[in-house]
Amino acid sequence: MEIAKAELHDLPDILSLQKLAYRSEAELVGDYSIPPLTQTPESITEDFHNGVILKAIEDGEIIGSVRMCFSENTLYIGRLIVKPANQNQGIGTELLLAAEKLYPDVRFELFTSDKSIKNLSLYIKNGYKEFKREPLNDVVSFVFLEKLV
């Protein structure tokens, strides 16, 4: 597997993979209108121009991705995705670490839903600590985590 910066022509594949990967998240929270499932090609192009998108490639296929943007000494990490058939193989950890290596010596921040036990476990295992929760609705809260270097 190789991790590299995504290119503009990769965005349709990354968006398709994102929609596939986030179906399980939508099931957990009982909401299929979550932003990762409704994101448009125009919006992911905006993400591309405003930050960095990494891709994980295996046998010529994009099997994972992560996005990040930097602001005021904090790297905001989001949309960490791995193709469902390739999950639980360390790809998410490798993408997370690759994102962190691009911006050493800064604070890292990300969030996930409180229902996403696997995501929370991944982040905690990689040194992230919860610092805030915000209710999304009566059923789900966002858990914000940070990693200080």
Backbone as JSON Lines, residues from 0, in Angstrom:
{"i":0,"aa":"M","n":[0.84,-1.18,0.0],"ca":[0.0,0.0,0.0],"c":[0.88,1.24,0.0]}
{"i":1,"aa":"E","n":[0.43,2.25,-0.7],"ca":[1.13,3.53,-0.79],"c":[0.18,4.64,-0.35]}
{"i":2,"aa":"I","n":[0.72,5.62,0.37],"ca":[-0.05,6.81,0.74],"c":[0.57,7.99,0.01]}
{"i":3,"aa":"A","n":[-0.28,8.77,-0.67],"ca":[0.18,9.92,-1.44],"c":[-0.86,11.02,-1.38]}
{"i":4,"aa":"K","n":[-0.45,12.21,-1.77],"ca":[-1.41,13.31,-1.88],"c":[-2.36,13.02,-3.04]}
{"i":5,"aa":"A","n":[-3.63,13.26,-2.8],"ca":[-4.62,13.08,-3.85],"c":[-4.45,14.16,-4.9]}
{"i":6,"aa":"E","n":[-4.85,13.83,-6.1],"ca":[-4.85,14.78,-7.2],"c":[-6.3,15.06,-7.58]}
{"i":7,"aa":"L","n":[-6.49,16.15,-8.3],"ca":[-7.84,16.57,-8.66],"c":[-8.63,15.44,-9.33]}
{"i":8,"aa":"H","n":[-7.99,14.67,-10.18],"ca":[-8.69,13.6,-10.89],"c":[-9.09,12.43,-9.97]}
{"i":9,"aa":"D","n":[-8.54,12.39,-8.73],"ca":[-8.9,11.34,-7.77],"c":[-10.22,11.62,-7.04]}
{"i":10,"aa":"L","n":[-10.67,12.86,-7.08],"ca":[-11.8,13.26,-6.24],"c":[-13.09,12.46,-6.49]}
{"i":11,"aa":"P","n":[-13.47,12.16,-7.73],"ca":[-14.69,11.34,-7.9],"c":[-14.58,9.97,-7.22]}
{"i":12,"aa":"D","n":[-13.42,9.33,-7.3],"ca":[-13.24,8.03,-6.65],"c":[-13.27,8.17,-5.13]}
{"i":13,"aa":"I","n":[-12.65,9.23,-4.62],"ca":[-12.64,9.44,-3.18],"c":[-14.05,9.73,-2.68]}
{"i":14,"aa":"L","n":[-14.81,10.52,-3.42],"ca":[-16.18,10.82,-3.02],"c":[-17.04,9.56,-3.04]}
{"i":15,"aa":"S","n":[-16.88,8.72,-4.04],"ca":[-17.63,7.45,-4.09],"c":[-17.26,6.55,-2.91]}
{"i":16,"aa":"L","n":[-15.97,6.46,-2.63],"ca":[-15.51,5.65,-1.49],"c":[-16.05,6.22,-0.18]}
{"i":17,"aa":"Q","n":[-16.05,7.53,-0.06],"ca":[-16.57,8.18,1.15],"c":[-18.04,7.79,1.38]}
{"i":18,"aa":"K","n":[-18.82,7.84,0.33],"ca":[-20.25,7.51,0.47],"c":[-20.44,6.04,0.83]}
{"i":19,"aa":"L","n":[-19.58,5.18,0.34],"ca":[-19.63,3.76,0.7],"c":[-19.22,3.57,2.17]}
{"i":20,"aa":"A","n":[-18.12,4.22,2.56],"ca":[-17.58,4.04,3.91],"c":[-18.48,4.64,4.98]}
{"i":21,"aa":"Y","n":[-19.19,5.71,4.68],"ca":[-20.01,6.37,5.69],"c":[-21.41,5.78,5.83]}
{"i":22,"aa":"R","n":[-21.74,4.79,5.04],"ca":[-23.05,4.14,5.21],"c":[-23.18,3.52,6.6]}
{"i":23,"aa":"S","n":[-22.09,2.91,7.07],"ca":[-22.15,2.29,8.41],"c":[-22.32,3.35,9.49]}
{"i":24,"aa":"E","n":[-21.73,4.51,9.31],"ca":[-21.9,5.62,10.26],"c":[-23.35,6.09,10.26]}
{"i":25,"aa":"A","n":[-23.93,6.2,9.06],"ca":[-25.33,6.61,8.95],"c":[-26.24,5.62,9.66]}
{"i":26,"aa":"E","n":[-25.94,4.34,9.53],"ca":[-26.73,3.31,10.22],"c":[-26.62,3.48,11.74]}
{"i":27,"aa":"L","n":[-25.4,3.74,12.22],"ca":[-25.19,3.91,13.67],"c":[-26.01,5.06,14.24]}
{"i":28,"aa":"V","n":[-26.05,6.16,13.51],"ca":[-26.74,7.35,14.03],"c":[-28.18,7.45,13.53]}
{"i":29,"aa":"G","n":[-28.57,6.53,12.64],"ca":[-29.94,6.53,12.15],"c":[-30.28,7.72,11.28]}
{"i":30,"aa":"D","n":[-29.28,8.19,10.51],"ca":[-29.49,9.38,9.69],"c":[-28.68,9.25,8.4]}
{"i":31,"aa":"Y","n":[-29.38,9.09,7.28],"ca":[-28.7,8.95,5.99],"c":[-28.52,10.29,5.28]}
{"i":32,"aa":"S","n":[-28.77,11.39,6.01],"ca":[-28.55,12.71,5.42],"c":[-27.3,13.38,6.01]}
{"i":33,"aa":"I","n":[-26.42,12.58,6.62],"ca":[-25.21,13.16,7.2],"c":[-24.33,13.76,6.09]}
{"i":34,"aa":"P","n":[-23.59,14.82,6.39],"ca":[-22.82,15.51,5.35],"c":[-21.9,14.63,4.5]}
{"i":35,"aa":"P","n":[-21.22,13.62,5.05],"ca":[-20.37,12.8,4.17],"c":[-21.16,12.06,3.08]}
{"i":36,"aa":"L","n":[-22.43,11.79,3.34],"ca":[-23.25,11.09,2.33],"c":[-23.91,12.05,1.34]}
{"i":37,"aa":"T","n":[-23.98,13.32,1.7],"ca":[-24.64,14.28,0.82],"c":[-23.65,15.25,0.17]}
{"i":38,"aa":"Q","n":[-22.36,15.07,0.43],"ca":[-21.37,15.97,-0.14],"c":[-21.4,15.92,-1.66]}
{"i":39,"aa":"T","n":[-21.22,17.06,-2.26],"ca":[-21.26,17.19,-3.72],"c":[-19.85,17.2,-4.31]}
{"i":40,"aa":"P","n":[-19.74,16.95,-5.6],"ca":[-18.44,17.06,-6.26],"c":[-17.83,18.47,-6.11]}
{"i":41,"aa":"E","n":[-18.68,19.49,-6.14],"ca":[-18.19,20.86,-5.98],"c":[-17.6,21.07,-4.58]}
{"i":42,"aa":"S","n":[-18.24,20.5,-3.59],"ca":[-17.8,20.67,-2.21],"c":[-16.48,19.95,-1.94]}
{"i":43,"aa":"I","n":[-16.32,18.74,-2.48],"ca":[-15.05,18.02,-2.27],"c":[-13.92,18.73,-3.03]}
{"i":44,"aa":"T","n":[-14.24,19.35,-4.15],"ca":[-13.24,20.14,-4.87],"c":[-12.81,21.34,-4.04]}
{"i":45,"aa":"E","n":[-13.74,21.94,-3.35],"ca":[-13.43,23.05,-2.44],"c":[-12.52,22.56,-1.31]}
{"i":46,"aa":"D","n":[-12.84,21.38,-0.74],"ca":[-11.97,20.78,0.29],"c":[-10.55,20.6,-0.23]}
{"i":47,"aa":"F","n":[-10.45,20.14,-1.47],"ca":[-9.15,19.89,-2.1],"c":[-8.34,21.19,-2.18]}
{"i":48,"aa":"H","n":[-8.99,22.26,-2.57],"ca":[-8.28,23.53,-2.75],"c":[-7.98,24.23,-1.42]}
{"i":49,"aa":"N","n":[-8.73,23.91,-0.37],"ca":[-8.55,24.57,0.92],"c":[-7.72,23.78,1.92]}
{"i":50,"aa":"G","n":[-7.25,22.61,1.54],"ca":[-6.48,21.78,2.47],"c":[-5.69,20.74,1.71]}
{"i":51,"aa":"V","n":[-5.49,19.62,2.38],"ca":[-4.75,18.5,1.79],"c":[-5.61,17.26,1.91]}
{"i":52,"aa":"I","n":[-5.64,16.47,0.86],"ca":[-6.32,15.18,0.87],"c":[-5.27,14.12,0.55]}
{"i":53,"aa":"L","n":[-5.17,13.13,1.42],"ca":[-4.28,12.0,1.16],"c":[-5.11,10.82,0.7]}
{"i":54,"aa":"K","n":[-4.48,9.94,-0.05],"ca":[-5.14,8.73,-0.52],"c":[-4.25,7.54,-0.21]}
{"i":55,"aa":"A","n":[-4.88,6.41,0.1],"ca":[-4.18,5.14,0.26],"c":[-4.51,4.33,-0.99]}
{"i":56,"aa":"I","n":[-3.46,3.84,-1.64],"ca":[-3.63,3.13,-2.91],"c":[-3.08,1.72,-2.77]}
{"i":57,"aa":"E","n":[-3.84,0.76,-3.26],"ca":[-3.39,-0.63,-3.3],"c":[-3.8,-1.22,-4.63]}
{"i":58,"aa":"D","n":[-2.85,-1.78,-5.34],"ca":[-3.1,-2.36,-6.67],"c":[-3.82,-1.38,-7.6]}
{"i":59,"aa":"G","n":[-3.4,-0.11,-7.53],"ca":[-3.97,0.91,-8.41],"c":[-5.33,1.43,-8.01]}
{"i":60,"aa":"E","n":[-5.87,0.98,-6.88],"ca":[-7.2,1.38,-6.43],"c":[-7.08,2.22,-5.15]}
{"i":61,"aa":"I","n":[-7.87,3.28,-5.08],"ca":[-7.93,4.08,-3.85],"c":[-8.78,3.31,-2.85]}
{"i":62,"aa":"I","n":[-8.16,2.95,-1.71],"ca":[-8.86,2.17,-0.69],"c":[-9.04,2.95,0.62]}
{"i":63,"aa":"G","n":[-8.54,4.18,0.64],"ca":[-8.7,5.0,1.83],"c":[-8.32,6.43,1.54]}
{"i":64,"aa":"S","n":[-8.71,7.3,2.45],"ca":[-8.42,8.72,2.29],"c":[-8.6,9.44,3.62]}
{"i":65,"aa":"V","n":[-7.96,10.59,3.72],"ca":[-8.14,11.46,4.87],"c":[-7.94,12.9,4.39]}
{"i":66,"aa":"R","n":[-8.67,13.82,5.02],"ca":[-8.56,15.24,4.67],"c":[-8.05,16.02,5.86]}
{"i":67,"aa":"M","n":[-7.42,17.12,5.56],"ca":[-6.94,17.97,6.64],"c":[-6.83,19.4,6.16]}
{"i":68,"aa":"C","n":[-6.96,20.3,7.12],"ca":[-6.69,21.7,6.86],"c":[-6.03,22.28,8.11]}
{"i":69,"aa":"F","n":[-5.17,23.25,7.89],"ca":[-4.37,23.81,8.97],"c":[-4.84,25.22,9.26]}
{"i":70,"aa":"S","n":[-4.99,25.53,10.55],"ca":[-5.37,26.87,10.96],"c":[-4.89,27.12,12.39]}
{"i":71,"aa":"E","n":[-4.19,28.21,12.58],"ca":[-3.78,28.67,13.9],"c":[-3.17,27.57,14.77]}
{"i":72,"aa":"N","n":[-2.12,26.96,14.26],"ca":[-1.35,25.92,14.97],"c":[-2.14,24.63,15.24]}
{"i":73,"aa":"T","n":[-3.25,24.43,14.54],"ca":[-4.04,23.2,14.69],"c":[-4.27,22.59,13.31]}
{"i":74,"aa":"L","n":[-4.02,21.3,13.22],"ca":[-4.36,20.55,12.02],"c":[-5.69,19.87,12.28]}
{"i":75,"aa":"Y","n":[-6.69,20.26,11.52],"ca":[-8.03,19.67,11.64],"c":[-8.09,18.49,10.67]}
{"i":76,"aa":"I","n":[-8.32,17.31,11.22],"ca":[-8.33,16.08,10.44],"c":[-9.78,15.61,10.3]}
{"i":77,"aa":"G","n":[-10.16,15.23,9.1],"ca":[-11.54,14.79,8.9],"c":[-11.67,13.79,7.77]}
{"i":78,"aa":"R","n":[-12.85,13.21,7.72],"ca":[-13.21,12.27,6.66],"c":[-12.16,11.19,6.46]}
{"i":79,"aa":"L","n":[-11.73,10.6,7.57],"ca":[-10.82,9.45,7.5],"c":[-11.66,8.25,7.08]}
{"i":80,"aa":"I","n":[-11.39,7.73,5.9],"ca":[-12.21,6.63,5.36],"c":[-11.33,5.5,4.87]}
{"i":81,"aa":"V","n":[-11.85,4.3,5.0],"ca":[-11.21,3.1,4.46],"c":[-12.31,2.25,3.84]}
{"i":82,"aa":"K","n":[-12.04,1.73,2.68],"ca":[-12.99,0.84,2.0],"c":[-13.4,-0.26,2.98]}
{"i":83,"aa":"P","n":[-14.7,-0.52,3.14],"ca":[-15.15,-1.51,4.13],"c":[-14.42,-2.85,4.05]}
{"i":84,"aa":"A","n":[-14.13,-3.34,2.87],"ca":[-13.44,-4.64,2.74],"c":[-12.0,-4.58,3.24]}
{"i":85,"aa":"N","n":[-11.44,-3.38,3.4],"ca":[-10.06,-3.22,3.84],"c":[-9.93,-2.69,5.26]}
{"i":86,"aa":"Q","n":[-11.04,-2.58,5.96],"ca":[-10.98,-2.05,7.32],"c":[-10.36,-3.07,8.27]}
{"i":87,"aa":"N","n":[-9.88,-2.57,9.4],"ca":[-9.25,-3.38,10.45],"c":[-7.94,-4.02,9.99]}
{"i":88,"aa":"Q","n":[-7.23,-3.32,9.08],"ca":[-5.94,-3.79,8.6],"c":[-4.84,-2.77,8.86]}
{"i":89,"aa":"G","n":[-5.14,-1.72,9.64],"ca":[-4.15,-0.69,9.96],"c":[-4.08,0.45,8.97]}
{"i":90,"aa":"I","n":[-4.93,0.46,7.98],"ca":[-4.89,1.5,6.95],"c":[-5.31,2.85,7.53]}
{"i":91,"aa":"G","n":[-6.33,2.85,8.36],"ca":[-6.77,4.09,9.0],"c":[-5.66,4.69,9.86]}
{"i":92,"aa":"T","n":[-4.97,3.84,10.6],"ca":[-3.85,4.32,11.42],"c":[-2.75,4.9,10.53]}
{"i":93,"aa":"E","n":[-2.43,4.23,9.43],"ca":[-1.38,4.73,8.54],"c":[-1.77,6.08,7.93]}
{"i":94,"aa":"L","n":[-3.02,6.23,7.55],"ca":[-3.48,7.51,7.01],"c":[-3.41,8.61,8.07]}
{"i":95,"aa":"L","n":[-3.82,8.29,9.28],"ca":[-3.78,9.25,10.38],"c":[-2.34,9.69,10.65]}
{"i":96,"aa":"L","n":[-1.44,8.74,10.73],"ca":[-0.04,9.06,10.99],"c":[0.59,9.85,9.83]}
{"i":97,"aa":"A","n":[0.2,9.53,8.61],"ca":[0.71,10.28,7.45],"c":[0.23,11.73,7.5]}
{"i":98,"aa":"A","n":[-1.01,11.94,7.9],"ca":[-1.53,13.3,8.05],"c":[-0.74,14.06,9.11]}
{"i":99,"aa":"E","n":[-0.47,13.41,10.23],"ca":[0.26,14.05,11.32],"c":[1.69,14.4,10.9]}
{"i":100,"aa":"K","n":[2.32,13.55,10.07],"ca":[3.71,13.79,9.65],"c":[3.82,15.02,8.75]}
{"i":101,"aa":"L","n":[2.74,15.38,8.06],"ca":[2.79,16.55,7.19],"c":[2.93,17.84,7.98]}
{"i":102,"aa":"Y","n":[2.44,17.85,9.22],"ca":[2.46,19.04,10.05],"c":[2.99,18.69,11.44]}
{"i":103,"aa":"P","n":[4.28,18.42,11.56],"ca":[4.82,18.08,12.88],"c":[4.77,19.28,13.82]}
{"i":104,"aa":"D","n":[4.74,18.99,15.1],"ca":[4.8,20.02,16.14],"c":[3.6,20.95,16.15]}
{"i":105,"aa":"V","n":[2.43,20.45,15.82],"ca":[1.2,21.23,15.95],"c":[0.19,20.41,16.75]}
{"i":106,"aa":"R","n":[-0.9,21.04,17.07],"ca":[-2.01,20.36,17.74],"c":[-2.88,19.72,16.65]}
{"i":107,"aa":"F","n":[-3.37,18.51,16.92],"ca":[-4.25,17.82,15.99],"c":[-5.65,17.73,16.6]}
{"i":108,"aa":"E","n":[-6.66,17.94,15.78],"ca":[-8.04,17.85,16.26],"c":[-8.88,17.12,15.24]}
{"i":109,"aa":"L","n":[-9.81,16.3,15.75],"ca":[-10.78,15.61,14.91],"c":[-12.02,15.34,15.73]}
{"i":110,"aa":"F","n":[-13.07,14.86,15.08],"ca":[-14.29,14.51,15.8],"c":[-14.96,13.34,15.14]}
{"i":111,"aa":"T","n":[-15.8,12.68,15.92],"ca":[-16.61,11.57,15.44],"c":[-17.85,11.51,16.31]}
{"i":112,"aa":"S","n":[-18.78,10.65,15.97],"ca":[-19.99,10.54,16.8],"c":[-19.7,9.64,18.0]}
{"i":113,"aa":"D","n":[-20.45,9.86,19.05],"ca":[-20.29,9.03,20.25],"c":[-20.73,7.59,20.01]}
{"i":114,"aa":"K","n":[-21.4,7.33,18.9],"ca":[-21.83,5.97,18.56],"c":[-20.73,5.2,17.82]}
{"i":115,"aa":"S","n":[-19.72,5.9,17.36],"ca":[-18.65,5.3,16.54],"c":[-17.55,4.74,17.43]}
{"i":116,"aa":"I","n":[-17.84,3.64,18.07],"ca":[-16.91,3.04,19.03],"c":[-15.59,2.65,18.35]}
{"i":117,"aa":"K","n":[-15.66,2.11,17.13],"ca":[-14.43,1.72,16.43],"c":[-13.57,2.94,16.12]}
{"i":118,"aa":"N","n":[-14.2,4.03,15.7],"ca":[-13.45,5.25,15.42],"c":[-12.82,5.79,16.69]}
{"i":119,"aa":"L","n":[-13.6,5.87,17.75],"ca":[-13.08,6.37,19.02],"c":[-11.9,5.53,19.49]}
{"i":120,"aa":"S","n":[-12.01,4.23,19.35],"ca":[-10.92,3.33,19.75],"c":[-9.66,3.59,18.93]}
{"i":121,"aa":"L","n":[-9.82,3.77,17.63],"ca":[-8.69,4.07,16.75],"c":[-8.0,5.36,17.19]}
{"i":122,"aa":"Y","n":[-8.78,6.38,17.43],"ca":[-8.19,7.67,17.77],"c":[-7.5,7.63,19.14]}
{"i":123,"aa":"I","n":[-8.14,7.02,20.1],"ca":[-7.55,6.92,21.45],"c":[-6.26,6.09,21.4]}
{"i":124,"aa":"K","n":[-6.28,5.0,20.64],"ca":[-5.09,4.15,20.48],"c":[-3.93,4.95,19.89]}
{"i":125,"aa":"N","n":[-4.24,5.96,19.1],"ca":[-3.22,6.77,18.46],"c":[-2.91,8.07,19.2]}
{"i":126,"aa":"G","n":[-3.3,8.12,20.47],"ca":[-2.9,9.24,21.32],"c":[-3.85,10.41,21.41]}
{"i":127,"aa":"Y","n":[-5.03,10.3,20.86],"ca":[-6.01,11.38,20.93],"c":[-6.81,11.27,22.23]}
{"i":128,"aa":"K","n":[-7.15,12.45,22.77],"ca":[-7.91,12.5,24.02],"c":[-9.14,13.39,23.83]}
{"i":129,"aa":"E","n":[-10.24,12.95,24.38],"ca":[-11.48,13.72,24.28],"c":[-11.32,15.02,25.06]}
{"i":130,"aa":"F","n":[-11.8,16.12,24.45],"ca":[-11.79,17.39,25.18],"c":[-13.15,18.08,25.17]}
{"i":131,"aa":"K","n":[-14.1,17.57,24.38],"ca":[-15.41,18.22,24.34],"c":[-16.42,17.29,23.67]}
{"i":132,"aa":"R","n":[-17.69,17.44,24.09],"ca":[-18.81,16.77,23.42],"c":[-19.87,17.81,23.11]}
{"i":133,"aa":"E","n":[-20.47,17.67,21.94],"ca":[-21.55,18.56,21.55],"c":[-22.71,17.72,21.03]}
{"i":134,"aa":"P","n":[-23.9,17.9,21.6],"ca":[-25.05,17.15,21.09],"c":[-25.39,17.57,19.66]}
{"i":135,"aa":"L","n":[-25.62,16.56,18.84],"ca":[-26.06,16.81,17.48],"c":[-27.59,16.84,17.45]}
{"i":136,"aa":"N","n":[-28.17,15.92,18.2],"ca":[-29.63,15.83,18.36],"c":[-29.9,15.07,19.65]}
{"i":137,"aa":"D","n":[-31.11,14.58,19.85],"ca":[-31.46,13.87,21.08],"c":[-30.78,12.51,21.21]}
{"i":138,"aa":"V","n":[-30.24,12.0,20.11],"ca":[-29.69,10.65,20.09],"c":[-28.16,10.62,19.99]}
{"i":139,"aa":"V","n":[-27.59,11.57,19.29],"ca":[-26.17,11.52,18.95],"c":[-25.44,12.79,19.4]}
{"i":140,"aa":"S","n":[-24.23,12.6,19.86],"ca":[-23.33,13.72,20.18],"c":[-22.05,13.55,19.38]}
{"i":141,"aa":"F","n":[-21.42,14.68,19.08],"ca":[-20.09,14.65,18.5],"c":[-19.07,14.63,19.64]}
{"i":142,"aa":"V","n":[-18.06,13.79,19.5],"ca":[-16.95,13.73,20.44],"c":[-15.76,14.38,19.75]}
{"i":143,"aa":"F","n":[-15.21,15.42,20.35],"ca":[-14.05,16.11,19.81],"c":[-12.82,15.62,20.55]}
{"i":144,"aa":"L","n":[-11.8,15.26,19.78],"ca":[-10.57,14.74,20.36],"c":[-9.39,15.55,19.85]}
{"i":145,"aa":"E","n":[-8.35,15.6,20.67],"ca":[-7.14,16.31,20.3],"c":[-5.91,15.5,20.66]}
{"i":146,"aa":"K","n":[-4.85,15.83,19.98],"ca":[-3.55,15.22,20.28],"c":[-2.55,16.36,20.31]}
{"i":147,"aa":"L","n":[-1.89,16.48,21.45],"ca":[-0.88,17.52,21.62],"c":[0.47,16.92,21.48]}
{"i":148,"aa":"V","n":[1.34,17.56,20.71],"ca":[2.67,17.03,20.49],"c":[3.65,17.67,21.46]}
